[in-house]
Amino acid sequence: MKEVFSYKNVAAQTEKLAARTGVPKHWSKRKNEKFDVHEICVFFVFFCIEEKSYRRFIAFLVDSKTLNVEKEPHWTTLEKAFKRLPPRLLRKLEQESGKCKHKLRSLDPTYFQTTNPSASYLVRIGRKIDKYKGRKVSVVICPKCDLVSDVFLRAKERHGLKDVPELLPSFVDKDVLGDKEFDAESFHEQIAQVGGRAFVPPRRIETPIWRTKGQHRKWMKKKGLPKKYTLRAHSESNNHAVKTVFGHTLNGRTFWPQARNCYGKYLGYNLIRKDRQAIFIITFYRAKTQTIFIYYLFRNEDEWMLRFVRSAGIMKLEKI
């Protein structure tokens, strides 16, 4: 199984996204800047995708010739430029990249590690990995197109309900799927205030309806969960995909660099999903006819197409 995307297309999408969001091209009118802000945003997305050190990342930019970087910049140039990118700006870019036409959203918090020590090092110093506190991130996705609509990260770990007011713009006129953590009447009321509707399984099924507090929670026990609630599993798979591709560790010693890296991961994830050209599903060889069969998917105007290819040429084209 193979995933293909173009760095040039990702760079072009990032620059268009920055221009559409209203990001200024220069922080200052008088200072002489080597790279404008839009180029710095592109560099930062590539930096989150590659997960290299600053020196190796500079060598990657020069060798790949993706952005036509003629002169090799010093690694401190990008390190200081990334520090000037506000985390709220990166979150705004991530929200803009995750917009879609579907009316369904899924909310699921996840954890990222702040450090990644080896097992032998922990044994040598006599420390347990449980003592390293992670960062709790609330992630909102669209289960139908798997784009991340919004992400929110707090400095201190709190209950997932505390993040809902920050995520409400993503729930306007949407159906929201949540797990048992969000089984509270206040969650249903906040979603209803913005014109949405929440579907959350009850934490205690054995409690009778007449003892359940809240009209929304009583309605959920009477009617039950709809069939579309099964799509909430996409939240788990998306979180796993982001941690597998971009790493489960947030770079940085303090909160703000970690927040910047977190928003950059999900921004790069959205841009890659939008630019993905093909995924090879299966390849097999038939000995009798000496023919190679390949099935693969490709994107065409927001629709996935299944194409069947044989050595003699394209034989069949079907929508799925």
N, C-alpha and C positions, 0 to 999 in steps of 0.2 A: 504494500500500500504506500503510495507516494503522493505528497502534496506539492504543488507547483505554484509559485507566485513570483511576480516581477518586482525587483527593488525600484526600478524606474517608475513603475505605476504607483507603488506605495509612496514614493517621494512626490510625485505629481498630485496624488490625492491629498497628502498632508499639506502641501502648499495651497491648494484650492480650499481646503478646510480652514486653514488659518486666515485666508483672505475673506472667506464667507462669514467667519465668526467675528471679524473685526479686529484681529490681532494687528497691532502697528508693526510696520516693517523695521522701525528703528526705535530703540528706547530713548535716544537723545538726538537732538537736532544738530548739536555742535561736535560731539565726539566722533572720532574716526573709527568706525567699526569694520572689522575684517569680514565678518559675516552678518547678514541682516537677521532679524528675529525669525522669519519664516524658514530660513536655512538652518538656524539653530534648532527649531522644532523638528525638522526632518532629521538632523543629526541625532537628536535625543530619541526619536522613535527607532532609528537604526541601532542606537546604543542599547536600548531595552530589548530589541530583538536578538542582537548578537550575543549579549551578556559577556563581553570581553573587558579586559582592563583598559584604561585610557590609552596607554601606549600601543597595545595591540589593536585597539579600535581605530587609531589614527592610521596604522599600517593597512588595516582593512579598507578604509576609505580611499587611500591612495592606490592600492593594488586593484580594487574592484572597478574603479573608474565609473562608478554609477552616477556620481554627481559632478564629474569632471573637476575634481579638486586637484589643481595643477601643483600648487606648492604645499608641502606637508606642514600643517600648523603644529605648534607645540601643544603637548597634551594639556597643559594648564589653561590654554585658551578655551578649549571646550569645557574643561572642568569648572572654570569660573563662569562661563556663559550658561551652563546648565543650572548653576545656583541662582541665576537671575530669572529663571522661569518660575512664576508663581504656581503652586499646586492647584489653586482654583482655576487658573487658565488652562492647565492640562485637563482638569476635570471637565471644563466647559467644552474643550475639543473632543473629549471622549463622549460626552453627551450628544454632541452634534454628529459624531461618526456613527452612533448607535441608533439613530432615528430610522423608523420603518413605518409602514402603513398598517401593520397588524394591531388588533385591539386586545391583545393578550400579553400579560407580563407575569413573570415569576420572580419571587424574592427569596433569597437564600443567603445567609451570612456564611463566611468561611474564614479560615485562619491562615496567616502567613508567618513564617518564622523570621525572626530578626537576626539570627545567627545560624550557622550551619557547621558546627564542630564535628570532627570525625569521632567514631565510636571509641577508637583506641586512645584518643586524647582525653575523652571524658573518663575512661577507666584510669588513665594515668594520674589525672588530677583529683579523682574521686568525686566527681560531680554528676548529677543526673540531668538529662535533657529536659525533664519536666520543670526544672527551675528557671529555664529560659522562657520568658513570657513572649507570646506572639502578638500579632496585631489582628484584631477582628475587623473584617471588611464586609460591609453589606453590599450585595451585588444584585442588580435588577437586570434580567435578560428578557428577550422575546423568545419564547419556546419554539416558535414556528420558523424563524430565520436564524436563531442562535446568535444574534447580535446583542452585545451588552449595552443596555440603555442608560444605566447610571451606576456609579460606584461611590461609596462614601466610607471614609476612614476616620476614626476618632483616635485621639492621643491616648485616652484611657478606655479600657474595655468596659462596655456597658451592655445592657440588654438590647436585643435587636429592635424592640419597640421604640427606644430612644432615638433611633436613626430615621424612623418613618417620616417625621416632619421635614427632614432634609431631602427625602426622596419623593415627596408628594407630586412635584411637577411631572414625574415620569408616570404617575398613575391617573392622570386626568382622562376621564371617559374610558377607562381600561378595566378589564377583568384581571384581578390580581390573585395569583396562586401563592399560598404560603404554607409552611409546615406548622407543627403544633406549637412552636415557639411563639407564634403570633395569634394564638387562640385567646383573644381578649376583645371585649366589646369596644374598647377605645380604638383598636386597630380598624375594626369594621366601620366605626363612625368617621374616622379620618378619611378613609377611602371613599365613603359615601358623600362626604363634603365636597369632594372634587369631581363628583359624577361617576365614580367607579363602583366596582362591586368586588368584594373579597370572598375567596373560597378557602377556608381553613378547616382541617379536620379537628374535631374536639379532642381535648387531652384526656378527658375522662368519659368514656362512652357509657360506663355503667351508671352514671348519674342520670336520674330521670329528667324529662324535659321540664316538668313543673318546678324543679329545683335549679334549673340552669338560669343564670342571670344574663339579661340582655336579649332584646328581640332578635338581633342578627344571629346570635349564637343558638337561640331556640329554633330559628328558621333553618339553620344549617343541620341541626339534629333531626328535624322533621323531614326535610327534603333529601338530605345526604349530599355527597359530593358528585358533581357532574363527570361525564366521561373525559372532558378535557383536562381534568385534574391530573390525569396520567402524564401529561406533558411537563409536569413540574420536575420530572426526572432529568430534563435537559439542564436544569440549574446545576445539578451534581456533576453531570458530564462536562459542562462548560468550565466549572471550577477546576476539575481534574485536567482538562485540556490546557488551560492557562498555566497551571503549575507545572505541567509536563513540558510545555514548549518554552516558557519564559522563566521557569524556576520557582520553587516554593519559598524562596528567601528574598526579603526586601533589602536592597542595598542601602547603606547609610547607618551612621551611629545614632543619630537623633531622629525625632519624629518627622520633621519636614522633608529631609532627603528621602526617607522611607515612603512618605505620602507621594512625593514626586515620582518615585520609581513605580509605585503601585498604579497610579493613573497612567503612566507611560506603558506599562504592561498591557492594560486593557485597551488603550488606544491603539497600540500596535496589533493586538488581537483582532479588533474590529476592521482595521485597514487590510489585514491579511485575508480575512474572511470575505471582504468585498472584492478583493482582487484575485482570489483563487481561481485559477484557470481550469485545472483538471485534477481528478483523483483517480488513480489507477486502481480498479477494484480487484480484478482477477486476470491472470494470464495462464493459459494452459496449451499444451501441444498434443495434437492427435496424430499418432504414429501412422495409421492406415492411410490417411489422405495427406500427411505431411503438411498440415496447416496449423498456423498459430492463431488462436482466438484471444481477443482482448476486449473486455468490457470496461468502459470508463465513463465518468460523468464530466460534464462541462456546463458552465453557466451561460445562459443566453437570456438577457433582459429579465433578470430576477427569477428565472425558471430553470430548474435542473433538467437536463436532457440526458437520456441514456443512449449512447451510440455503440453499435456493435461493429467491430472492425475485424476483417479477415485479411489474410495476405493478398488476396486478389483485389481487395478494395472495400469500401463501405457497403455493407449489405442492407442494413436496416436502421431506421431512426425513429425512436418512440419517445413520447413525453411520459414523465413519471410524476 
